[in-house]
Amino acid sequence: MFILEKKAEPAQQIWTHIKRHYQGEKVAVVGVKKQLPQTFLRNKQVIFYESLTGCSLLEEGKRFLEKFSKDYSAFVFYLDCPKEVAEKFIEAGRSLGVRVTVTMEEKVA
């Protein structure tokens, strides 16, 4: 279970994370419409879902996890959400027996 702070090159960051922590697993990258770094990751054969509207991220994300937890062993939520929300996503995944990574807002120093 991971929380990633989004960096300047989020697509590369997510791909590196998937290679390092989810080698050989069936992973779904989930995000809000029009915000996923699609081209780069699609070339890597990563499965995408742009199904969250952003209105109520946590409720939508939990429904998504419940619906697809039997199809994937890991999920990467590309969201830019606060850390508290990210932790709730991770708990929801843990209760369903799947591994979850969530991107959170980049901290401004």
C-alpha positions in Angstrom: 0.0 0.0 0.0 1.6 3.2 -1.1 0.9 6.9 -1.3 2.9 8.7 -4.0 3.4 12.5 -4.1 3.1 13.4 -7.7 6.3 14.8 -9.2 7.2 16.7 -12.4 7.2 13.4 -14.5 4.2 11.6 -13.1 3.9 9.0 -15.9 7.5 7.9 -15.5 7.1 7.9 -11.7 4.0 5.7 -11.9 5.6 3.3 -14.4 8.7 3.0 -12.2 6.5 2.3 -9.2 4.5 -0.4 -11.1 7.7 -2.1 -12.3 9.3 -2.0 -8.8 6.3 -3.1 -6.7 3.8 -4.8 -8.9 6.0 -7.0 -11.1 3.9 -9.7 -12.8 0.6 -8.5 -11.3 -2.5 -7.5 -13.1 -2.7 -3.7 -12.4 -5.3 -1.2 -13.2 -4.5 2.6 -13.3 -7.6 4.5 -12.4 -8.1 8.3 -12.7 -10.3 11.2 -13.3 -11.3 11.8 -16.9 -8.7 13.6 -19.0 -6.0 13.5 -16.3 -4.2 10.2 -16.9 -0.8 10.3 -18.6 -2.2 8.0 -21.2 0.1 7.8 -24.2 3.2 6.8 -22.3 1.6 4.2 -20.1 -0.6 2.8 -22.7 2.5 2.0 -24.7 3.6 -0.1 -21.7 0.4 -2.1 -21.9 -1.1 -0.8 -18.6 -4.8 -1.0 -18.3 -6.6 2.3 -17.8 -10.0 3.4 -16.5 -11.0 7.0 -16.7 -14.1 6.4 -14.8 -14.0 8.8 -11.8 -15.7 12.2 -12.3 -13.9 13.9 -9.4 -17.2 14.9 -7.7 -16.9 12.4 -4.8 -13.6 10.6 -5.3 -13.8 8.4 -2.3 -17.2 7.0 -2.9 -16.5 6.5 -6.6 -13.2 4.9 -5.9 -14.7 2.5 -3.3 -17.4 1.4 -5.8 -14.7 0.9 -8.4 -12.6 -1.2 -6.1 -15.7 -3.3 -5.1 -16.6 -3.9 -8.7 -13.1 -4.8 -10.0 -11.3 -6.2 -7.0 -11.7 -9.8 -8.3 -10.2 -8.8 -11.7 -7.0 -7.1 -10.5 -4.5 -7.7 -7.8 -3.4 -4.0 -7.6 -4.8 -0.6 -8.4 -3.0 2.7 -8.9 -5.3 5.7 -8.3 -4.0 8.7 -10.2 -5.9 11.4 -8.3 -4.1 14.4 -6.7 -6.1 14.0 -3.5 -5.3 15.0 0.1 -3.4 12.4 2.2 -6.4 11.7 4.4 -8.4 10.6 1.3 -5.5 8.5 0.0 -5.3 6.7 3.3 -9.0 5.8 3.1 -8.5 4.4 -0.4 -5.7 2.2 0.9 -7.9 1.0 3.8 -10.7 0.2 1.3 -8.3 -1.8 -0.8 -6.9 -3.6 2.2 -10.5 -4.7 3.3 -11.0 -6.1 -0.2 -7.6 -7.9 -0.3 -6.1 -5.8 -3.1 -3.0 -3.6 -3.1 -3.6 0.1 -3.7 -1.4 3.0 -4.6 -2.8 6.6 -4.6 -1.2 9.8 -5.8 -1.6 12.8 -3.5 -1.2 16.5 -4.0 2.4 17.6 -4.4 3.5 19.4 -1.2 4.5 23.0 -1.7 7.5 24.0 0.4 
